[in-house]
């Protein structure tokens, strides 16, 4: 920690003291520090390995472009680390969804969806600039296979291990997922737009954690509204009509960049493709965690892997554009989830007393 503070202070041009650990991950350490002039900044330092270098490169590039996150103050590509403006202690979207105020939760969801849509629309023309910055920071790192392709390969292996006789058409359908529309409708995303990575500040939505930042299909982001939160621990059921409202809020903003998305047929097809992609990913990610069946978050209210998987498979069972995947989801519900005794996925605590008016 002393070395991180020293290097961060050197690139920032002022001494840093009193570090407070804000969490981080297996790849990074995140510290709130006091500056010599009395203010505070946030330092994020990455550990070694190709995965950490990729995360640093993506996050530094996103912050350099000012795409929805805190102001980037200084970068040290050697450690590597960067220093950001401190956004303070504003509540996250997770805080309000897990709280007891339905109005705050509903307003937070709409602010989140609109903010992501505006970010996506404003970023479309900056893809080449973003990719150039990422490449400059990770030239020595081997390219990574696209995550959708990785997930498809792993899913087929995992299904084979279960002994379930899946439809013969499944492999062909999974190949059709492609990039879920990323070639036609790309836009910037922080990559991990989960509730705890979205600050609801007095100045509007501010995003944190850009380790997986990239340009991908707008439908993959929109699916976070529908599912909800495709890759998160903070997953519960939303009240009737809420998913439609936040999805439409996102769609209204992103249409400014891609007018074709106003066509319902285009939107429906893209959403089915994105839900298919995320279902494949979630199945691969969570099935190994069903044996221990613990809550997905060690300290905060959260569902179990079984509860999330059942919810995802129920949604996937209605994918009319991917009938083999829909049939497979039905098989998983009957033959795998049918043996679980978990309660169904509950609703978000904030809406326990009914949806806000």
C-alpha positions in Angstrom: 0.0 0.0 0.0 2.9 2.4 0.8 4.3 1.8 -2.7 0.9 2.5 -4.3 0.5 5.7 -2.4 4.0 6.8 -3.3 3.7 6.1 -7.0 0.2 7.6 -7.2 1.4 10.7 -5.4 4.3 11.1 -7.8 2.1 11.0 -10.9 -0.5 13.3 -9.3 2.1 15.7 -8.1 1.1 15.8 -4.4 1.5 13.6 -1.4 -1.3 11.1 -0.5 -2.1 9.8 3.0 -4.8 8.1 5.1 -5.8 5.4 2.6 -9.2 3.8 3.0 -9.9 0.4 1.3 -13.0 0.7 -1.0 -13.0 -2.9 -2.0 -11.5 -3.6 -5.4 -11.2 -7.2 -6.7 -8.8 -10.0 -7.2 -7.3 -7.9 -10.0 -7.1 -4.5 -8.3 -7.0 -2.4 -5.1 -9.1 0.7 -4.8 -8.2 3.3 -2.1 -9.7 6.7 -1.1 -6.8 8.9 0.0 -6.3 12.4 1.4 -4.2 14.8 -0.6 -1.7 17.2 0.8 -4.0 20.1 0.1 -6.9 18.6 2.1 -9.1 17.1 -0.6 -9.5 13.4 -1.5 -9.0 11.3 -4.5 -9.5 7.6 -5.4 -6.5 5.5 -6.5 -7.0 2.2 -8.4 -3.9 0.0 -8.8 -3.8 -3.3 -10.7 -2.0 -6.5 -10.1 0.1 -8.5 -12.6 -1.1 -10.8 -15.4 -2.7 -10.4 -18.8 -6.2 -10.1 -17.3 -5.3 -7.2 -15.0 -3.5 -5.4 -17.8 -6.6 -5.7 -20.1 -8.8 -4.3 -17.3 -6.4 -1.4 -16.7 -6.2 -0.6 -20.4 -10.0 -0.6 -20.8 -10.7 1.5 -17.7 -7.9 4.0 -18.4 -9.2 4.4 -21.9 -12.8 4.9 -20.8 -11.8 7.4 -18.2 -9.6 9.3 -20.7 -12.5 9.8 -23.0 -14.8 11.0 -20.1 -17.4 8.4 -20.9 -19.6 8.6 -17.8 -17.2 8.0 -15.0 -15.1 10.1 -12.6 -12.6 12.6 -13.9 -9.2 11.0 -14.6 -6.5 12.9 -12.8 -3.3 10.9 -13.4 -2.0 7.6 -14.9 1.0 5.5 -14.2 1.1 2.7 -16.9 4.1 1.0 -15.2 2.5 -0.1 -11.9 -0.2 0.2 -13.5 -2.5 2.6 -11.6 -4.6 5.7 -12.1 -5.9 8.4 -9.9 -9.5 9.6 -10.2 -11.7 12.4 -8.8 -13.6 11.2 -5.7 -17.3 11.1 -6.4 -18.1 10.9 -2.7 -20.6 8.7 -0.9 -23.7 9.0 -3.0 -26.0 6.0 -2.9 -25.7 3.3 -5.5 -28.6 1.9 -7.4 -28.1 -1.3 -5.3 -28.6 0.8 -2.1 -32.0 2.1 -3.2 -33.2 -1.3 -4.6 -32.2 -3.0 -1.4 -33.7 -0.2 0.7 -37.3 0.6 1.8 -38.2 3.5 -0.4 -40.1 2.3 -3.6 -40.2 5.8 -5.1 -36.4 6.2 -4.8 -35.9 2.8 -6.3 -38.2 3.5 -9.2 -36.6 6.9 -9.9 -33.1 5.3 -9.6 -33.9 2.6 -12.1 -35.2 5.2 -14.6 -32.2 7.4 -14.1 -29.9 4.4 -14.6 -31.6 3.3 -17.8 -31.7 6.9 -19.3 -28.1 7.5 -18.3 -26.9 4.3 -20.0 -28.9 5.1 -23.1 -27.5 8.7 -23.3 -24.0 7.4 -22.8 -24.4 4.8 -25.5 -25.8 7.3 -28.0 -23.1 9.9 -27.3 -20.3 7.4 -27.6 -21.0 5.9 -31.0 -18.6 8.0 -32.9 -15.7 7.5 -30.5 -15.2 3.7 -31.0 -12.0 4.0 -33.0 -10.5 6.4 -30.4 -11.4 4.1 -27.5 -9.9 1.0 -29.2 -6.7 2.9 -30.1 -6.2 3.9 -26.4 -6.8 0.3 -25.3 -4.4 -1.1 -27.8 -1.7 1.4 -26.8 -1.9 0.3 -23.1 -2.0 -3.5 -23.8 0.3 -4.1 -26.7 2.1 -7.0 -25.0 -1.1 -8.8 -24.0 -2.4 -11.7 -26.1 -5.9 -11.0 -27.6 -8.8 -12.6 -25.8 -11.4 -14.8 -27.4 -14.8 -13.0 -27.5 -16.8 -13.8 -24.4 -19.9 -15.0 -26.2 -17.9 -17.5 -28.2 -16.2 -18.7 -25.0 -19.6 -19.1 -23.3 -21.1 -21.1 -26.2 -18.2 -23.6 -26.2 -18.4 -24.0 -22.4 -22.2 -24.4 -22.4 -22.1 -27.3 -24.9 -19.5 -29.0 -22.7 -21.4 -28.4 -19.5 -24.7 -29.7 -21.0 -22.9 -32.8 -22.2 -21.7 -33.4 -18.6 -25.3 -33.2 -17.3 -26.3 -36.1 -19.5 -29.4 -34.2 -20.7 -30.3 -35.0 -24.3 -30.4 -31.5 -25.8 -31.9 -30.7 -29.3 -29.6 -31.4 -32.2 -30.3 -27.9 -33.5 -28.9 -26.3 -30.4 -25.3 -25.9 -31.6 -26.4 -24.2 -34.8 -28.6 -21.8 -32.9 -25.9 -20.9 -30.5 -23.6 -20.1 -33.5 -26.3 -17.6 -34.7 -26.0 -15.5 -31.5 -22.8 -14.0 -32.9 -22.2 -10.7 -31.2 -26.0 -10.1 -30.6 -26.0 -7.3 -33.1 -22.6 -5.7 -32.2 -21.7 -5.2 -35.9 -24.8 -3.2 -36.7 -25.5 -1.4 -33.4 -22.3 -1.0 -31.3 -22.1 1.4 -28.4 -19.9 2.0 -25.4 -20.7 0.2 -22.2 -18.7 0.1 -18.9 -19.2 -3.7 -19.2 -20.4 -4.2 -15.7 -23.5 -2.0 -15.4 -24.7 -3.7 -12.2 -26.6 -1.7 -9.5 -23.6 -1.4 -7.2 -21.5 0.2 -10.0 -24.0 3.1 -10.6 -23.9 6.2 -8.3 -27.0 8.3 -8.0 -25.4 11.7 -7.4 -27.1 15.1 -7.2 -25.6 15.7 -10.7 -27.1 12.6 -12.1 -26.0 9.0 -12.8 -22.2 8.5 -12.5 -20.6 5.1 -13.3 -17.7 3.4 -11.6 -15.8 0.2 -12.6 -14.8 0.3 -16.2 -12.6 -2.9 -16.1 -14.7 -4.6 -18.8 -15.4 -1.4 -20.8 -15.9 -2.0 -24.5 -18.1 -1.4 -27.5 -20.8 -4.0 -27.9 -24.3 -4.4 -29.1 -26.8 -2.0 -27.6 -29.1 -5.0 -27.1 -26.6 -6.6 -24.6 -27.0 -3.4 -22.5 -30.8 -3.2 -23.0 -31.1 -6.8 -21.8 -29.9 -5.7 -18.4 -33.3 -3.9 -18.2 -35.3 -6.9 -19.3 -33.7 -9.7 -17.3 -32.9 -7.6 -15.0 -29.1 -7.1 -14.5 -27.7 -9.9 -16.7 -24.4 -10.6 -14.8 -25.0 -9.3 -11.3 -25.5 -10.6 -7.7 -28.2 -7.9 -7.1 -30.9 -9.8 -9.0 -34.5 -9.9 -7.8 -37.9 -9.6 -9.5 -39.2 -6.2 -10.4 -42.8 -5.2 -10.1 -45.1 -5.7 -13.1 -44.5 -3.1 -15.7 -41.2 -1.9 -14.3 -38.9 -3.8 -16.7 -40.9 -2.5 -19.6 -40.6 1.1 -18.3 -36.8 1.0 -17.8 -36.3 -0.8 -21.1 -38.3 1.8 -22.9 -36.3 4.6 -21.1 -33.1 3.1 -22.4 -34.5 2.5 -25.9 -35.8 6.1 -26.2 -32.3 7.5 -25.6 -30.3 5.0 -27.8 -32.7 5.6 -30.8 -31.0 9.0 -31.2 -27.9 7.2 -32.5 -29.7 4.3 -34.3 -33.1 5.4 -35.6 -33.7 1.8 -36.9 -34.2 0.7 -33.3 -37.5 2.5 -33.2 -38.8 -0.4 -35.4 -40.4 -2.9 -33.0 -39.4 -5.9 -35.2 -35.8 -4.9 -35.1 -35.9 -4.3 -31.3 -37.6 -7.6 -30.6 -35.2 -9.7 -32.6 -32.2 -7.9 -31.1 -33.5 -8.4 -27.5 -34.1 -12.1 -28.1 -30.5 -12.5 -29.4 -29.1 -10.7 -26.4 -31.2 -12.6 -23.8 -30.0 -15.8 -25.5 -26.3 -14.7 -25.1 -26.7 -13.7 -21.5 -28.6 -16.9 -20.6 -25.7 -18.9 -22.1 -23.2 -16.9 -20.1 -25.1 -17.1 -16.8 -25.6 -20.8 -17.1 -21.9 -21.4 -17.6 -21.0 -19.0 -14.8 -23.6 -20.1 -12.1 -24.1 -23.9 -12.6 -20.9 -24.7 -10.7 -22.1 -22.6 -7.8 -25.4 -24.4 -7.3 -23.8 -27.2 -5.3 -22.9 -25.0 -2.3 -26.0 -22.8 -2.9 -24.9 -19.8 -0.9 -26.1 -16.2 -1.5 -24.2 -14.6 -4.4 -23.0 -11.7 -2.1 -21.4 -12.5 1.2 -22.6 -9.4 3.1 -25.7 -8.0 1.3 -29.2 -9.4 0.6 -28.8 -11.5 -2.6 -30.3 -14.6 -4.2 -28.7 -17.9 -4.6 -27.3 -19.2 -7.9 -30.2 -21.6 -8.1 -32.8 -18.8 -7.8 -31.1 -16.8 -10.5 -30.7 -19.7 -12.8 -34.3 -20.7 -12.5 -35.4 -17.2 -13.3 -33.1 -17.0 -16.3 -34.2 -20.3 -17.7 -37.8 -19.3 -17.3 -37.2 -16.3 -19.4 -35.2 -18.2 -22.0 -37.9 -20.8 -22.3 -39.9 -18.1 -24.1 -37.3 -17.3 -26.8 -39.3 -18.0 -30.0 -36.4 -17.1 -32.2 -34.2 -19.7 -30.6 -36.5 -22.7 -30.2 -33.7 -25.2 -29.5 -32.3 -23.0 -26.7 -35.9 -22.5 -25.4 -36.4 -26.3 -25.3 -33.0 -26.7 -23.6 -34.0 -24.1 -20.9 -37.2 -26.1 -20.3 -35.2 -29.3 -19.9 -32.9 -27.6 -17.4 -35.9 -26.4 -15.5 -37.4 -29.8 -15.2 -34.4 -32.0 -14.8 -32.0 -29.7 -12.9 -34.0 -27.0 -11.2 -36.8 -29.5 -10.6 -34.6 -31.1 -8.0 -34.0 -27.9 -6.1 -36.1 -26.9 -3.1 -35.2 -23.2 -3.1 -37.9 -20.6 -3.0 -38.6 -18.7 -6.2 -36.6 -15.5 -6.8 -38.1 -12.9 -4.5 -38.8 -9.2 -5.4 -36.5 -6.3 -4.6 -36.9 -5.3 -1.0 -37.6 -1.7 -1.9 -40.9 -2.8 -3.6 -41.9 -5.2 -0.9 -44.8 -2.9 0.1 -45.9 -2.4 -3.5 -44.7 -0.4 -6.4 -44.3 3.4 -6.2 -47.1 5.4 -7.6 
